[in-house]
Amino acid sequence: MPRLKQVSRDEVESARVLAAYNRFFGDRDPVAQPGTETGTPGNWWTVFALDPKLVELMLDRHEWQSSPQRQLPPLLRELCLTRTGWARGSKFVYSQHCKRLRKAGATEEQVAAIPAWSSAPCYSEVERTVLGYADDLVLAGGRCSDQRFECLRKFLSDVAILELTYMICTYNMSATMSRALRLEYDDFDDPVVEVPVPQARR
């Protein structure tokens, strides 16, 4: 279960939150009857509804990043967001963006190779460059070499690089929040625990 309270349909006062509930859950109360079309429980939305302005920020972000006005190609976007979910250890973000990556035109080989992308021959030079940039932001905390950045500039405009940077960083945040609050597919116990010595050896 999520670590924070969920907001039932009858508690929603914001028209925009209610519209989001209708979009993702139909006329169901998503707390009493969880589940979305993609198979997730949907509690990302029911927890964020504690603050309607945060729901609006999430909806605005989704609208902004999928707008045809974006200069960053959707395939590059989804490669990086899928890698971000994997690198941050969020089963939710990784799983959701694997599906979106396929819709953006990636092959099954490319989707399957995300965890070990640097050893996979199925990516183009620009794809490898943006995947490396995602690792720079998520795993290296933004420590990006001049060489990487110059390579980015070979393929992407300054606007597209700004878009890419913002998207990776915001999904890094989403993945972190999902894990911390135990939302969606990230509702599981930490696997790193002490393993006891067998009784016979004590």
N, C-alpha and C positions, 0 to 999 in steps of 0.2 A: 504494500500500500504506500501511496505517497506520504511523505513526512509532513506535509501541510494539509490543511483543510481544503476540501473541494467544494465548489459552489454549485448547488443544485439549480435546476432551471427556474424553480419558483422563487429563488433568491436573487435572480438576475434583474438588475434595474436598468442597465445600459442597453440601449437599442442596438448598438453595434456588437456587443457581446452576445445578445440574443440572436442576432443575425448569424453570427459565427456558429453558435450552437445549432441553429437550423441547418446551416450548410454542412456541418460535420456529423450531426447526429439525427437529423430529421426532427420529428416532434417528440423524440424520447427525452427523458431526463438522463443526461449522460453519467450522473453519479449513481443512480439506481440501476440503469441499464447501459453500462459502458460499451464502447466499441465503435470503431470507424470503418469506412469502406476498405481502408488499406490494412485492417486487422489490428491496429494499435488500440489500446484501451481508451485513449483520448484524454487522459488526465493531465496532459500538458495544458490543455485549454481550460479545464475545470479548476486547476490550481491557479493559473495565471489570472483567471476571472476574479480572484481576490482583489486585484487592482485593475479595473477596466482600462485604465490608460496604458498598462503594460500589454494588454490584449491588442489595443489599437496600434501600439508600436510594432508588435509582431505582424499584424495584418498589413501595416504599411510597408514593413520590410519585405514581406513576401511579394506584395504588389510591385514595389520598386525593382526588386531583383529579377522578376519575370517580365518586366516591361520590354517591349520591342525597342525602346529608346536606349537600352543598355548597349554599350559597345563590346562588352565581353561576350564571346560566343557561348551559348548554353552548354555545349559539350565540355568546354574548358571549365566553366563554372561548376558543373556537376562532378567532374573529375576531382576538383579541389575540395568540394564539400564532402564528397564520399571519403576522400583521404583524411580530411579533418576529423570526421566522426571516428574513423579507425584509429588515427593517431592519438586522439584524446581518450579513446577507450569507451566511447558511447555506442552501445549496441543500437540504440534508438536512432541516432543521427546517421550512423553508418548504414543501417538496414533501409531506412527511408530513402537515402540518397543513392543506394544501389539501384533502386527501382527507377528513380528519376534519371539516373545515368543511362540506363537502357533506353528510356524514352527520348533522351537527347541524342541517341544514335551510337552509343558505345557498343562494341561487340561483347559477347559473353566472356571472351578471353580477357578483354580489358577490365571488365567488372571484377572478374575473379582475381586479377593480378594486382588490385589496389593494395593489399597488405604488403606485397613485395615488389612494388612497382620498379624500384631501381635495378632489379635483376631481370625484368621482363622485357622482351624485345618487341612487344606489341604496341608500343607508344611512339608517336612521332617526336621530333625534337621539341616542338612547342609544347606538346603534352608533358614531356619529361621535365621541361623547364618549369611549368606551372606546378607540377606535382612537387618538385624540389622546393619551390617557393612556399607551398603549403607547409612542408616540413620545417622550413626556416621560421615560419610564423608560429606554428603550433609547438613543435618539438624544441626549437632553439630560441623561443621567446622573442622572435623578431630579428634575430641576428642573421642578417642576409648579406652575403658578400657582394662586392662591386661587380664581380664576374657574373654572378647570377642575375643581378639587376640589369646589366648591359645585355645579357641574353634575353631577358624579358622584353627589353626595348626593341629587339630585333623583330619581335612578333606582335607586340601590343602597343597601343597608344597610351599616353599618360593617363587618360581618362579610364581606359580599360584596366590599367594596372591599379588605379585607385579603387575602382569597383571590385576588382579581385581581392585586394587587400582588405577592404571593408567586409566583404562576404566571408572570407576565411576567418577573420577575427570575430565576427558576430556569431558564426556557427561554432567556433571554439568556445565562446561563452555559453551558447545554448547547450552544447554537449556537456560542459562542466556543470551547468545548472541541473540538467537532466539527471546526471549521476548523483549530485549532492542531495537533490530533493527526491530521488528514487522515483522518477517519472517514467511512464511508458515502459519500454523494454529495459530500462536501466534500474528496474526495481529488483535488485538481487543483492544477496549478502556479499561482502568483500571476500574474494577467494583466497586472500593471503592471510592465513591463520596458522597458529602453532599446531603442528601435528604431534600428538602425544606419543611417548615411547610405549611400545607394546607392553602389556601387563607382565608378561613372562620375563622381561628384561629389567624390571624395576628392582 
